[in-house]
Amino acid sequence: MTMYPHPNSGLAHLSILVLLLSLLLPLSLPSRAPPHQHPVHLHLPSLVPHAPLPLSRSRFSSQTQLDFTTHCNASCYHKGEQESRREHLTEQLAFETLYADGSRTLTTVDVKDEDDYEGTISPAIQPPPTRGRRVTSRHKRQKRQIYGADGRFNIRGDHFLLDYPFSTAVRISTGCTGVLVSRRHVLTAAHCVHDGKDYVKGARKLRVGFLTPPYINGTKPSQTPTKKPLVRWVRVKRTRVPKGWIQGPQEVSMDFDYALLELRWPHRRPFMRLSVAPSSDDLAGKRIHFSGFDSDRPGELVYRFCPVEDESNDLIYQHCDARPGASGSGVYGRVWDTALERWERKVIGIFSGHQWLEIDGENHDYNVAVRFTPLKFAQICYWVHGNRVDCSQD
């Protein structure tokens, strides 16, 4: 049963915070890896970049589309399972870099792996195999982003806003959400900065917003019980978008809907580590979580969690309640860390939006997150670190 606090009830508000703690603390998680999980060393591919090629300056002619929706049929649902030609693969993993002055470059790459392969992706760098579809109920063809009773929680209170993992969520000046993944880097959705053809107007002076409780700015907490958090904005130094996204509007899909923003100055907040997305069977509780700035709750950080309903090689299908503005949120799960021998929260994807999925004549509607395959992980890790040495699977 979903609980909602009365606006004037401090006790009810406290109960929600206690409930959140109980959901997030690993009280019910075993101290050992689940019996079905056998740690296997996953060697990752690496990207070998070529010299950046200068491109013409961006026109910043596009409008930000916060309510991002796509359609998919059986062909696009299963396309990730087909053999991918090496030429197509390297083209998708190339990337554009947009600089603060509006200039941009294109960096082409080669993919290097320990296995020798002729034209196709080697098994070592393919995502985990997809499972059969589990949801077969028919839905009416109407747009939905809230499924049944609204299961989202507003995160209030200074300690919660500044504590991990909520402190890793940041605002993007174009109206989206992002997640901190290093001292200087933020992951968000590509469609928040680029529509597949050109950068959006707001990307010209892109900024990242950090929530700051009012008392940090000189006011005592007891004097501002109803004030919303303030936002401290930091300019973005450069933005990187995969070429797999920049294919023109007719080719846009959710598979490469992610972008990395590099801040002009490092921050001091905790950040969340990345991981290759495991099968949902290897997530604690088979659940995913994310926090974002949904447009229907302005000024509020909104948290939600839900089970994974289905997954393809590139996407996570789920019914987590969300509204426009949550796009770009870091989707995380509790992943078993073999080195630390414990469950760790790690970002395994980026929330993209809504998708109509038509399989065998049946229409299904889902909220969708981009799934970090080994190749995408290697690409993002190179963007962050610039080398393969630091891009090892923990």
Secondary structure, 3 states (H helix, E strand, C coil): CCCCCCCCCHHHHHHHHHHHHHHHCHHHCCCCCCCCCCCCCCCCCEEEECCCEEECCCCCCECCCCCCEEEEEHHHHHHHHCCCEHHHHHHHHCEEEEECCCCEEEECEEEECCCCCCCECCHHHCCCCCCCCCCCCCCCCCCCCCCCCCCCEEECCHHHHHCCCHHHEEEECCCCEEEECCCCEEEECHHHCECCCCEEHHHHHCEEEEEECHHHHCCCHHHCCCCCCEEEEEEEEEEEEECCCCCCHHHCCCCCCCEEEEECCCCCCCCCCECCCCCHHHEHHHEEEEEECCCCCCCCEEEEEEEEEEECCCEEEECCCCCCCCCCCEEEEEEEECCCCEEEEEEEEEEEEEEEEEECCEEEEEEEEEECCHHHHHHHHHHHHCCCCCCCCC
